[in-house]
């Protein structure tokens, strides 16, 4: 038997960074994001030879290990190792023998929540195999705990919940660590219009989001007023975006994106750079009314809102800058698991 799982990647539309500690712990955060038909995949084949094989196909990495109740964190596929360690500790209390194969539709460090989405997908494969009694909130919280607590990786909370729940969601992050996922009931014609106007562009650069997030968190910790004000504005942006989408007020979306981007850049020094600034400026000049980096910043994917039929001019300009346009559709379904014979 093969136990499989897939979880969708996401784009952040508004509020990015307000889900990161310590800001979310002090003030609470709002995020609006949407999942795409781009995925992280995980497959588990049980073995009976006391071996663990971890194979990340897209990274061209493969490791064969002895089955034990704890895998050392070595810098080599640590997400996979950390998930295994928590599964054994919390659920099986004994070593497992299996082959785990993973794959992602986009490069790591792309800004679409790839690391956290991969964690959710792998947990889903274990849930399918071991019949673990975990609901959506349980899976998302477990993924967050493994990344942020067990492995000490800097980051926010939105990606785990987006990958698990799927859809377009307004997420609330409260000071008591409570998370509430509010699915938005957006009319289908509004979603079609948003897909048409919103371009997804890969800059062909990746970044180490942890360093950017660590600086952002430190700035909040130090009570840097410019950063605190910018982050509060991003929280406001999420509410503005929610209202615009629900009402179909598309003329406001580019402006709301630009408002968020101008504030996002104030949160940490490496969120933008000359290349990103050039791409943004040329897209605006070609007809886009707003946009942003997807994720922590520094590289990866960008999104641009192009009203009327300006998408075609913007696409032409962006394609000349060394990256590529990524086709996508919004999807409602979050993590999906199944068994194959």
C-alpha positions as CSV (number, residue, x, y, z in Angstrom):
1,X,0.0,0.0,0.0
2,X,1.1,3.6,-0.7
3,X,-0.2,6.4,1.5
4,X,-0.4,9.7,-0.3
5,X,-1.1,13.3,0.5
6,X,-1.1,16.7,-1.2
7,X,-1.5,20.2,0.3
8,X,-1.9,23.4,-1.7
9,X,0.4,26.4,-1.8
10,X,-0.9,29.9,-1.2
11,X,-0.5,33.5,-2.0
12,X,-0.9,36.1,0.7
13,X,-3.2,38.9,-0.4
14,X,-3.1,41.0,2.7
15,X,-1.8,41.2,6.3
16,X,1.5,39.4,5.7
17,X,3.7,39.5,8.8
18,X,1.0,40.2,11.3
19,X,1.0,36.4,12.1
20,X,4.6,36.5,13.3
21,X,5.7,36.5,16.9
22,X,6.0,38.7,18.9
23,X,3.7,41.1,17.1
24,X,0.8,38.5,16.9
25,X,1.4,37.7,20.6
26,X,1.1,41.4,21.7
27,X,-1.5,42.8,19.3
28,X,-3.0,39.9,17.4
29,X,-2.9,39.6,13.6
30,X,-5.1,39.4,10.5
31,X,-4.2,37.6,7.3
32,X,-6.1,37.1,4.1
33,X,-4.7,34.4,1.8
34,X,-5.8,32.1,-1.0
35,X,-4.7,28.6,-2.0
36,X,-3.7,27.7,-5.5
37,X,-3.6,24.6,-7.7
38,X,0.1,24.2,-7.0
39,X,1.0,21.6,-4.4
40,X,3.4,19.9,-2.1
41,X,3.1,16.0,-2.4
42,X,4.1,13.3,0.0
43,X,3.9,9.5,-0.3
44,X,4.8,6.8,2.3
45,X,5.5,3.2,1.5
46,X,5.9,1.0,4.6
47,X,8.9,-1.2,4.8
48,X,9.9,-4.2,7.1
49,X,13.6,-4.0,6.9
50,X,14.2,-1.5,9.7
51,X,15.3,1.2,7.2
52,X,14.0,4.7,6.7
53,X,14.5,6.2,3.2
54,X,13.8,9.9,2.7
55,X,13.7,11.1,-0.9
56,X,13.0,14.7,-1.8
57,X,12.7,14.4,-5.6
58,X,12.6,18.1,-6.5
59,X,15.7,18.7,-4.4
60,X,17.5,15.6,-5.8
61,X,18.3,14.5,-2.2
62,X,17.9,10.9,-0.9
63,X,19.0,9.5,2.4
64,X,18.9,5.9,3.7
65,X,18.9,5.7,7.5
66,X,18.5,3.0,10.2
67,X,15.1,3.0,11.8
68,X,15.2,4.5,15.3
69,X,12.9,6.5,17.5
70,X,14.8,9.7,16.9
71,X,16.5,11.0,13.7
72,X,19.3,13.5,14.3
73,X,18.7,17.0,12.9
74,X,21.7,17.5,10.6
75,X,20.7,20.2,8.1
76,X,19.8,17.5,5.5
77,X,16.0,17.3,5.0
78,X,15.4,18.5,8.6
79,X,11.7,19.0,8.0
80,X,11.2,15.3,7.2
81,X,13.3,14.3,10.2
82,X,11.5,16.6,12.6
83,X,8.1,15.4,11.5
84,X,9.1,11.8,12.0
85,X,10.5,12.5,15.5
86,X,7.2,14.1,16.6
87,X,5.1,11.3,15.1
88,X,7.1,8.7,17.0
89,X,7.1,10.8,20.2
90,X,3.4,11.6,20.2
91,X,1.7,8.7,18.4
92,X,3.6,5.5,17.9
93,X,6.2,5.4,20.8
94,X,8.2,3.1,18.6
95,X,10.4,3.3,15.5
96,X,8.9,3.1,12.0
97,X,10.3,1.7,8.8
98,X,9.2,3.3,5.5
99,X,10.1,5.2,2.4
100,X,9.0,8.8,2.3
101,X,9.0,10.6,-1.1
102,X,8.2,14.3,-1.4
103,X,7.9,16.7,-4.3
104,X,6.9,20.4,-4.7
105,X,5.5,22.1,-7.7
106,X,7.6,25.3,-7.1
107,X,11.2,25.9,-5.9
108,X,11.8,26.1,-2.2
109,X,12.2,29.7,-1.0
110,X,9.6,30.9,-3.5
111,X,7.4,32.7,-1.1
112,X,4.3,30.6,-1.5
113,X,4.6,28.9,1.9
114,X,6.4,25.9,0.5
115,X,8.1,24.7,3.6
116,X,5.1,24.8,5.8
117,X,2.9,23.3,3.1
118,X,5.4,20.4,2.7
119,X,5.2,19.8,6.5
120,X,1.4,19.7,6.3
121,X,1.5,17.3,3.3
122,X,3.9,14.9,5.1
123,X,1.8,14.9,8.3
124,X,-1.2,14.1,6.1
125,X,0.6,11.1,4.7
126,X,1.3,9.8,8.2
127,X,-2.3,10.5,9.2
128,X,-3.5,8.4,6.3
129,X,-1.0,5.6,7.1
130,X,-1.4,5.4,10.8
131,X,-5.0,6.5,11.0
132,X,-4.2,9.3,13.4
133,X,-7.2,11.1,14.9
134,X,-6.3,14.6,13.8
135,X,-8.7,17.3,12.5
136,X,-7.8,20.3,10.4
137,X,-6.9,22.6,13.3
138,X,-4.9,19.7,14.9
139,X,-2.8,19.2,11.7
140,X,-2.1,22.9,11.3
141,X,-1.1,23.4,14.9
142,X,1.1,20.3,14.8
143,X,2.8,21.5,11.7
144,X,3.4,24.9,13.3
145,X,4.7,23.3,16.5
146,X,7.2,21.1,14.6
147,X,8.6,24.0,12.5
148,X,8.7,26.7,15.1
149,X,9.2,24.9,18.4
150,X,10.9,21.6,17.6
151,X,13.1,22.8,14.7
152,X,13.4,26.4,15.8
153,X,12.6,27.8,12.3
154,X,11.5,31.4,12.2
155,X,8.2,32.2,10.6
156,X,4.6,33.0,11.0
157,X,1.4,30.9,11.4
158,X,-0.6,31.4,8.3
159,X,1.0,28.9,5.9
160,X,0.1,25.8,8.0
161,X,-3.5,26.8,8.2
162,X,-3.8,27.8,4.6
163,X,-2.4,24.4,3.4
164,X,-4.7,22.5,5.8
165,X,-8.0,24.3,5.2
166,X,-7.7,25.5,1.6
167,X,-9.8,28.2,0.0
168,X,-9.8,32.0,0.5
169,X,-9.6,32.7,4.2
170,X,-9.5,35.6,6.6
171,X,-7.4,34.4,9.5
172,X,-7.3,35.8,13.0
173,X,-4.3,35.3,15.2
174,X,-5.1,36.1,18.8
175,X,-2.8,37.0,21.7
176,X,-3.6,33.7,23.5
177,X,-2.2,31.7,20.5
178,X,-5.8,31.0,19.4
179,X,-6.2,30.9,15.6
180,X,-9.6,31.3,13.9
181,X,-9.9,30.5,10.2
182,X,-12.9,32.3,8.5
183,X,-13.6,31.0,5.0
184,X,-14.8,33.8,2.8
185,X,-17.9,33.2,0.6
186,X,-16.9,35.1,-2.4
187,X,-19.1,35.0,-5.5
188,X,-17.8,32.8,-8.3
189,X,-17.8,35.7,-10.8
190,X,-15.7,37.8,-8.3
191,X,-13.2,35.0,-8.0
192,X,-13.0,34.6,-11.8
193,X,-12.4,38.4,-12.1
194,X,-9.7,38.3,-9.4
195,X,-7.9,35.4,-11.2
196,X,-8.0,37.3,-14.4
197,X,-6.6,40.5,-13.0
198,X,-4.0,39.0,-10.6
199,X,-0.8,37.9,-12.2
200,X,1.7,35.6,-10.4
201,X,5.3,36.2,-11.5
202,X,8.4,34.2,-10.5
203,X,11.5,36.4,-10.2
204,X,13.8,33.4,-10.5
205,X,15.4,34.3,-7.2
206,X,15.0,32.6,-3.9
207,X,15.6,33.8,-0.4
208,X,16.1,32.6,3.1
209,X,13.0,33.9,4.7
210,X,14.1,33.0,8.2
211,X,16.7,35.8,8.3
212,X,14.2,38.4,7.1
213,X,11.6,37.2,9.7
214,X,14.2,37.2,12.5
215,X,15.0,40.9,11.7
216,X,11.3,41.7,11.5
217,X,10.7,40.0,14.9
218,X,13.6,41.8,16.5
219,X,12.4,45.1,15.3
220,X,9.1,44.5,17.0
221,X,10.8,43.2,20.1
222,X,12.8,46.5,20.2
223,X,9.6,48.5,19.8
224,X,10.8,50.2,16.6
225,X,7.9,52.6,16.1
226,X,8.2,52.7,12.3
227,X,7.9,48.9,12.2
228,X,5.1,48.7,14.7
229,X,3.1,51.3,12.7
230,X,3.8,49.5,9.4
231,X,2.6,46.2,10.9
232,X,-0.5,47.7,12.3
233,X,-1.2,49.1,8.8
234,X,-0.9,45.6,7.3
235,X,-3.4,44.4,9.8
236,X,-5.7,47.1,8.6
237,X,-5.0,46.1,5.0
238,X,-6.3,42.6,5.6
239,X,-9.7,44.0,6.7
240,X,-9.8,46.4,3.7
241,X,-9.0,43.6,1.3
242,X,-11.7,41.3,2.8
243,X,-14.3,44.0,2.4
244,X,-13.2,44.7,-1.2
245,X,-13.4,41.0,-2.2
246,X,-16.7,40.3,-0.6
247,X,-18.3,43.4,-2.3
248,X,-16.5,42.9,-5.6
249,X,-14.9,46.4,-5.4
250,X,-12.1,45.5,-7.8
251,X,-11.1,49.1,-8.4
252,X,-9.8,49.2,-4.8
253,X,-7.7,46.0,-4.9
254,X,-4.6,47.4,-6.6
255,X,-4.5,50.4,-4.3
256,X,-4.9,48.1,-1.2
257,X,-2.1,45.9,-2.4
258,X,0.2,48.9,-3.0
259,X,-0.7,50.3,0.5
260,X,0.4,46.9,2.0
261,X,3.6,46.8,-0.1
262,X,4.7,50.3,0.9
263,X,4.2,49.3,4.6
264,X,5.7,45.8,4.2
265,X,9.0,47.3,3.0
266,X,9.3,49.2,6.3
267,X,9.3,46.1,8.5
268,X,12.8,44.7,7.7
269,X,15.8,45.9,5.5
270,X,15.9,42.9,3.1
271,X,12.2,42.6,2.2
272,X,12.9,44.5,-1.0
273,X,16.1,45.1,-3.1
274,X,17.0,46.9,-6.3
275,X,15.8,44.0,-8.5
276,X,12.5,43.7,-6.8
277,X,12.0,47.5,-6.9
278,X,12.8,47.6,-10.6
279,X,10.3,44.8,-11.3
280,X,7.6,46.6,-9.3
281,X,8.2,50.0,-10.9
282,X,8.1,48.5,-14.4
283,X,4.9,46.6,-13.7
284,X,3.2,49.8,-12.4
285,X,4.4,51.8,-15.4
286,X,2.9,49.1,-17.7
287,X,-0.5,49.3,-16.1
288,X,-0.6,47.4,-12.8
289,X,-2.1,49.4,-9.9
290,X,-0.5,47.5,-7.1
291,X,1.4,44.4,-6.1
292,X,3.7,42.8,-3.6
293,X,6.2,40.1,-2.8
294,X,4.5,36.8,-1.8
295,X,5.9,35.7,1.5
296,X,8.5,37.2,3.7
297,X,10.3,39.1,0.9
298,X,13.7,39.2,-0.7
299,X,12.8,37.2,-3.8
300,X,10.5,34.4,-5.0
301,X,7.1,35.1,-6.4
302,X,5.4,38.5,-6.8
303,X,1.8,39.3,-7.5
304,X,0.4,42.2,-9.5
305,X,-3.1,43.5,-9.9
306,X,-3.8,44.6,-13.5
307,X,-7.2,46.3,-14.1
308,X,-9.2,46.1,-17.3
309,X,-7.0,44.4,-20.0
310,X,-3.6,45.8,-18.8
311,X,-2.5,42.2,-17.8
312,X,-1.2,41.7,-21.3
313,X,1.1,44.7,-21.3
314,X,2.3,43.9,-17.8
315,X,3.0,40.2,-18.8
316,X,5.0,41.4,-21.7
317,X,7.1,43.7,-19.6
318,X,7.6,41.1,-16.8
319,X,8.6,38.4,-19.2
320,X,11.4,40.6,-20.4
321,X,12.9,40.9,-16.9
322,X,14.3,37.3,-16.6
323,X,11.5,35.6,-14.7
324,X,8.3,33.9,-15.9
325,X,4.6,34.0,-15.4
326,X,3.1,31.2,-13.4
327,X,-0.4,30.0,-14.4
328,X,-2.7,29.2,-11.5
329,X,-6.3,28.9,-10.3
330,X,-7.8,29.4,-6.9
331,X,-8.9,26.2,-5.2
332,X,-11.2,25.6,-2.2
333,X,-9.8,22.2,-1.1
334,X,-7.1,22.0,1.5
335,X,-5.1,18.9,2.4
336,X,-6.2,15.7,0.6
337,X,-5.0,12.2,1.6
338,X,-5.7,8.8,0.0
339,X,-4.4,5.2,-0.1
340,X,-3.2,3.6,-3.3
341,X,-2.8,-0.2,-3.7
